[in-house]
């Protein structure tokens, strides 16, 4: 994904490992860069998910930060989908519906 206003959404933690769920759902949003537009887009995506799923815990990282931390690998995060500026509200809703979260 080359768009500055694009992001990938991952799920991790007990909910996505089909373990006993404690009521929270953990997400990782990886936005493209540390440029302001990319960071703002990541924050918009976070707010969109939290509005639809208040019990969500969301980690927000740029692509470079994720690469440096290897968060996806270490958390065994599952790629849920990508969103972009065209219609990210519907895209985040579709991702949550596909996992029966809303």
ROLOVO-74742 format. One record per residue: x, y, z of N, C-alpha, C in turn; residue in three letters; residue number from 1. Coordinates in steps of 0.1 Angstrom, whole numbers, plus 5000, padded with zeros to 4 digits. Example, Ala and Ser with C-alpha at 12.3 -4.5 7.8 and 13.67 -1.06 7.14 Angstrom:
BEGIN
<titi <5132, 4943, 5078>, <5123, 4955, 5078>, <5132, 4967, 5078>, 'ALA', 1>
<titi <5128, 4978, 5071>, <5137, 4989, 5071>, <5129, 5000, 5079>, 'SER', 2>
This chain:
BEGIN
<titi <5009, 4988, 5000>, <5000, 5000, 5000>, <5009, 5012, 5000>, 'UNK', 1>
<titi <5008, 5020, 4990>, <5017, 5032, 4988>, <5010, 5045, 4993>, 'UNK', 2>
<titi <4998, 5045, 4996>, <4991, 5057, 4999>, <4995, 5062, 5013>, 'UNK', 3>
<titi <4997, 5075, 5014>, <5000, 5081, 5027>, <4988, 5079, 5036>, 'UNK', 4>
<titi <4976, 5080, 5031>, <4963, 5079, 5038>, <4958, 5065, 5037>, 'UNK', 5>
<titi <4965, 5055, 5041>, <4961, 5042, 5041>, <4967, 5035, 5053>, 'UNK', 6>
<titi <4961, 5023, 5057>, <4966, 5016, 5069>, <4962, 5002, 5068>, 'UNK', 7>
<titi <4969, 4993, 5075>, <4966, 4979, 5076>, <4961, 4977, 5091>, 'UNK', 8>
<titi <4951, 4969, 5092>, <4946, 4966, 5105>, <4948, 4951, 5109>, 'UNK', 9>
<titi <4953, 4949, 5121>, <4956, 4935, 5126>, <4949, 4933, 5139>, 'UNK', 10>
<titi <4946, 4921, 5141>, <4941, 4917, 5154>, <4951, 4908, 5161>, 'UNK', 11>
<titi <4952, 4909, 5175>, <4961, 4901, 5182>, <4955, 4899, 5196>, 'UNK', 12>
<titi <4961, 4890, 5204>, <4956, 4888, 5217>, <4947, 4876, 5218>, 'UNK', 13>
<titi <4941, 4875, 5230>, <4932, 4863, 5233>, <4920, 4862, 5224>, 'UNK', 14>
<titi <4914, 4872, 5220>, <4902, 4871, 5212>, <4906, 4865, 5199>, 'UNK', 15>
<titi <4917, 4868, 5193>, <4921, 4863, 5180>, <4928, 4849, 5181>, 'UNK', 16>
<titi <4932, 4845, 5193>, <4937, 4832, 5195>, <4926, 4822, 5200>, 'UNK', 17>
<titi <4914, 4827, 5200>, <4903, 4818, 5204>, <4904, 4813, 5218>, 'UNK', 18>
<titi <4911, 4821, 5227>, <4912, 4818, 5241>, <4900, 4824, 5248>, 'UNK', 19>
<titi <4900, 4822, 5261>, <4890, 4828, 5270>, <4891, 4843, 5268>, 'UNK', 20>
<titi <4880, 4849, 5264>, <4880, 4863, 5261>, <4877, 4871, 5274>, 'UNK', 21>
<titi <4885, 4881, 5276>, <4883, 4889, 5288>, <4874, 4901, 5286>, 'UNK', 22>
<titi <4869, 4903, 5274>, <4860, 4914, 5271>, <4867, 4925, 5263>, 'UNK', 23>
<titi <4880, 4924, 5262>, <4886, 4934, 5253>, <4891, 4928, 5240>, 'UNK', 24>
<titi <4893, 4936, 5230>, <4898, 4931, 5217>, <4910, 4940, 5213>, 'UNK', 25>
<titi <4921, 4934, 5210>, <4933, 4941, 5207>, <4935, 4942, 5192>, 'UNK', 26>
<titi <4938, 4955, 5188>, <4941, 4957, 5174>, <4954, 4965, 5173>, 'UNK', 27>
<titi <4960, 4963, 5161>, <4972, 4971, 5157>, <4968, 4977, 5144>, 'UNK', 28>
<titi <4970, 4990, 5143>, <4969, 4998, 5131>, <4982, 5002, 5127>, 'UNK', 29>
<titi <4986, 4998, 5114>, <4999, 5002, 5109>, <4996, 5012, 5098>, 'UNK', 30>
<titi <5000, 5025, 5100>, <4999, 5035, 5090>, <5012, 5036, 5083>, 'UNK', 31>
<titi <5012, 5044, 5072>, <5023, 5043, 5062>, <5036, 5050, 5067>, 'UNK', 32>
<titi <5035, 5061, 5073>, <5048, 5068, 5076>, <5046, 5078, 5088>, 'UNK', 33>
<titi <5056, 5085, 5092>, <5055, 5094, 5103>, <5051, 5108, 5098>, 'UNK', 34>
<titi <5048, 5109, 5085>, <5043, 5122, 5080>, <5029, 5125, 5087>, 'UNK', 35>
<titi <5026, 5138, 5088>, <5014, 5142, 5095>, <5002, 5136, 5090>, 'UNK', 36>
<titi <5000, 5136, 5076>, <4988, 5131, 5070>, <4986, 5116, 5073>, 'UNK', 37>
<titi <4997, 5109, 5073>, <4996, 5095, 5077>, <4992, 5092, 5091>, 'UNK', 38>
<titi <4999, 5100, 5100>, <4996, 5099, 5114>, <4981, 5102, 5117>, 'UNK', 39>
<titi <4976, 5113, 5111>, <4962, 5117, 5113>, <4953, 5107, 5108>, 'UNK', 40>
<titi <4956, 5101, 5097>, <4948, 5090, 5091>, <4947, 5078, 5101>, 'UNK', 41>
<titi <4959, 5074, 5106>, <4959, 5063, 5116>, <4950, 5066, 5128>, 'UNK', 42>
<titi <4951, 5079, 5133>, <4942, 5083, 5144>, <4927, 5083, 5140>, 'UNK', 43>
<titi <4924, 5087, 5128>, <4910, 5086, 5124>, <4905, 5071, 5124>, 'UNK', 44>
<titi <4914, 5062, 5119>, <4910, 5048, 5119>, <4908, 5043, 5133>, 'UNK', 45>
<titi <4917, 5047, 5142>, <4916, 5043, 5156>, <4902, 5048, 5162>, 'UNK', 46>
<titi <4899, 5060, 5160>, <4886, 5066, 5165>, <4874, 5059, 5159>, 'UNK', 47>
<titi <4875, 5055, 5146>, <4865, 5048, 5139>, <4862, 5035, 5145>, 'UNK', 48>
<titi <4873, 5027, 5148>, <4871, 5014, 5154>, <4866, 5016, 5169>, 'UNK', 49>
<titi <4871, 5025, 5176>, <4866, 5027, 5190>, <4852, 5031, 5191>, 'UNK', 50>
<titi <4847, 5039, 5181>, <4833, 5043, 5181>, <4824, 5031, 5178>, 'UNK', 51>
<titi <4829, 5021, 5171>, <4821, 5010, 5168>, <4822, 4999, 5178>, 'UNK', 52>
<titi <4834, 4999, 5185>, <4837, 4988, 5194>, <4845, 4994, 5206>, 'UNK', 53>
<titi <4837, 5000, 5216>, <4843, 5007, 5227>, <4853, 4999, 5235>, 'UNK', 54>
<titi <4852, 4986, 5235>, <4861, 4978, 5243>, <4874, 4975, 5236>, 'UNK', 55>
<titi <4876, 4981, 5225>, <4888, 4978, 5217>, <4900, 4985, 5223>, 'UNK', 56>
<titi <4911, 4978, 5224>, <4924, 4983, 5227>, <4933, 4984, 5215>, 'UNK', 57>
<titi <4937, 4996, 5211>, <4943, 4998, 5198>, <4957, 5004, 5200>, 'UNK', 58>
<titi <4967, 4997, 5193>, <4981, 5001, 5192>, <4982, 5007, 5178>, 'UNK', 59>
<titi <4989, 5018, 5177>, <4990, 5026, 5165>, <5005, 5027, 5162>, 'UNK', 60>
<titi <5010, 5022, 5151>, <5024, 5023, 5147>, <5026, 5027, 5132>, 'UNK', 61>
<titi <5036, 5034, 5129>, <5039, 5036, 5115>, <5046, 5023, 5110>, 'UNK', 62>
<titi <5046, 5022, 5097>, <5052, 5010, 5091>, <5066, 5008, 5095>, 'UNK', 63>
<titi <5074, 5019, 5096>, <5088, 5018, 5100>, <5089, 5014, 5115>, 'UNK', 64>
<titi <5080, 5019, 5124>, <5080, 5015, 5138>, <5077, 5000, 5139>, 'UNK', 65>
<titi <5067, 4996, 5132>, <5064, 4982, 5133>, <5075, 4973, 5128>, 'UNK', 66>
<titi <5082, 4977, 5117>, <5093, 4969, 5112>, <5104, 4969, 5123>, 'UNK', 67>
<titi <5107, 4980, 5129>, <5117, 4981, 5140>, <5114, 4972, 5152>, 'UNK', 68>
<titi <5102, 4972, 5156>, <5097, 4964, 5167>, <5094, 4950, 5164>, 'UNK', 69>
<titi <5091, 4947, 5152>, <5086, 4933, 5148>, <5074, 4930, 5156>, 'UNK', 70>
<titi <5065, 4939, 5158>, <5053, 4937, 5166>, <5044, 4927, 5160>, 'UNK', 71>
<titi <5042, 4927, 5147>, <5032, 4917, 5141>, <5037, 4903, 5144>, 'UNK', 72>
<titi <5050, 4901, 5142>, <5055, 4887, 5144>, <5055, 4883, 5159>, 'UNK', 73>
<titi <5059, 4892, 5168>, <5060, 4889, 5182>, <5046, 4887, 5188>, 'UNK', 74>
<titi <5036, 4895, 5184>, <5023, 4894, 5189>, <5015, 4883, 5182>, 'UNK', 75>
<titi <5020, 4877, 5171>, <5013, 4868, 5163>, <5000, 4874, 5158>, 'UNK', 76>
<titi <5001, 4886, 5153>, <4990, 4894, 5149>, <4984, 4888, 5135>, 'UNK', 77>
<titi <4971, 4889, 5134>, <4964, 4884, 5122>, <4960, 4896, 5114>, 'UNK', 78>
<titi <4964, 4896, 5101>, <4960, 4907, 5092>, <4945, 4906, 5090>, 'UNK', 79>
<titi <4938, 4917, 5093>, <4923, 4917, 5091>, <4919, 4924, 5079>, 'UNK', 80>
<titi <4927, 4934, 5074>, <4923, 4941, 5062>, <4930, 4954, 5061>, 'UNK', 81>
<titi <4929, 4960, 5050>, <4935, 4973, 5047>, <4924, 4984, 5045>, 'UNK', 82>
<titi <4927, 4996, 5049>, <4917, 5007, 5047>, <4925, 5018, 5040>, 'UNK', 83>
<titi <4917, 5026, 5033>, <4923, 5038, 5027>, <4913, 5050, 5028>, 'UNK', 84>
<titi <4917, 5061, 5023>, <4909, 5073, 5025>, <4896, 5073, 5017>, 'UNK', 85>
<titi <4895, 5065, 5007>, <4883, 5065, 4999>, <4870, 5062, 5007>, 'UNK', 86>
<titi <4870, 5053, 5016>, <4858, 5050, 5024>, <4862, 5042, 5036>, 'UNK', 87>
<titi <4871, 5047, 5045>, <4876, 5040, 5056>, <4866, 5036, 5066>, 'UNK', 88>
<titi <4855, 5045, 5068>, <4845, 5041, 5077>, <4838, 5028, 5074>, 'UNK', 89>
<titi <4834, 5027, 5061>, <4828, 5014, 5057>, <4837, 5003, 5057>, 'UNK', 90>
<titi <4850, 5006, 5054>, <4860, 4995, 5054>, <4863, 4990, 5068>, 'UNK', 91>
<titi <4864, 4999, 5078>, <4866, 4994, 5091>, <4853, 4986, 5096>, 'UNK', 92>
<titi <4841, 4991, 5093>, <4829, 4984, 5096>, <4829, 4970, 5090>, 'UNK', 93>
<titi <4833, 4968, 5078>, <4834, 4955, 5071>, <4844, 4946, 5078>, 'UNK', 94>
<titi <4855, 4951, 5082>, <4865, 4943, 5089>, <4859, 4938, 5102>, 'UNK', 95>
<titi <4853, 4947, 5110>, <4847, 4943, 5123>, <4836, 4933, 5121>, 'UNK', 96>
<titi <4828, 4935, 5111>, <4817, 4925, 5108>, <4822, 4912, 5104>, 'UNK', 97>
<titi <4833, 4912, 5096>, <4838, 4899, 5092>, <4844, 4890, 5103>, 'UNK', 98>
<titi <4847, 4897, 5114>, <4852, 4889, 5126>, <4841, 4888, 5137>, 'UNK', 99>
<titi <4828, 4892, 5133>, <4817, 4891, 5142>, <4819, 4899, 5154>, 'UNK', 100>
<titi <4825, 4911, 5153>, <4827, 4920, 5164>, <4816, 4930, 5166>, 'UNK', 101>
<titi <4809, 4933, 5155>, <4797, 4942, 5156>, <4786, 4936, 5148>, 'UNK', 102>
